[in-house]
Amino acid sequence: MSPRLRQVLLILGFIVLIAAMGAAIYLVFFKTPQARVPEAIPPAETTREETGLPAAGLGAPPGTASPEGTAEIPRAQTLPGAKPVAEGGVTQTQALTSARVTAPTLSQDGNGMQYYDKADGRFYRISTGGDVERISDKKFANVENVTWNAKGSSAVLEFPDGSNVVYDFSAGKQVSLPRHWEDFSFAPRGDEILAKSIGIDPSNRALVITKTDGSNTRAIAALGDNADKVIPSWSPNDQVIAFSDTGPTLSGFGRKMIIPIGKNEENFKGLVVEGFDFQPLWNTQGDALVYSAVGDTNGYRPMLWAVSGRAQSIGDNRKSLGVETWADKCSFTSGTTLYCAVPQRLPANVGLQRQLSAQSADAIYRVNVETGSAELVAIPDTPQSIDHVSVSEDGGNLFFTNASTGILQILRLK
């Protein structure tokens, strides 16, 4: 090969090498790669942890608190797969009203609800199908508080100016009560009313009982400076009329004694309570009492307890029901069974500031106070905090109000 040809070949090879290197640099550093279509990702299953609700059927203790604290409730969100009738999981709920109701209670037939409407100052009855009718044509503007008798046929109405009236819806009769009376409770038969008579002088303050027509008023127990420590709660067996949180502090941190008050000045023995914020709830016969209290044994969350309610053994057979909720979120349907709205996430110390539970979604539990068992009945399909739980006399429907909106709702139990 001639030197000239060799020189030409070397130059051509160098050119080819330079071109190859340039192409490689372009491909690696400058060429835009073709976009890759991502694989479809199946939607994640909705978990009850995300909504702040418990998993159904796992047997976990109801009301177990979460260390993360209270969950926010997505008010407009509904959970998927809701059943029309409660089967222990997510269950459909239906709004019976479009606005807030006040003092809802079972209607006189036991299968609907009745309530006060502050918007127009009248009382209404509503059926399970949503049919509404007035239970009286009389208008009561600006009622501040309503206390019903057991049948829902009469009520004590309290007004902002201090005036109080008893209104009999069946007879259409009205009776005025003294302005210095407050905190009312009806006798089981509905013929008498218990009240706190709050005079200006502490020596003139007492628990009083009167007939519903305002006659035969008599003082039962002096209140003195302890009026705010007495809870009117007339038992269905007509033996206890109130509880006094004036008992001595007992051994053990937070343990104290609650004193039952009888209508005839009986000397009942006290109830030993673990904690404070005592809230009583009688069963339908008055022979058992459930109450909630807040103590340090469970991080200052409310806990339900059950005791005997009979006069000769009141406070005996005390046992924790293992349910973390307040007694005013429960309703008895028999001597042994009650339904409770149980917050599914309660932060520690919520019993010291109950408003911290306002955004905690509730589930419905059925509790047997005799055996101490608690069973998950339903998780409302719209997560919400629940108030005013009532169950129809036929056991087929559970009524409640949304704690935030006050809207009356229904959940089918069977």
Disulfide bonds with the S-S distance in Angstrom:
Cys330-Cys340 2.10
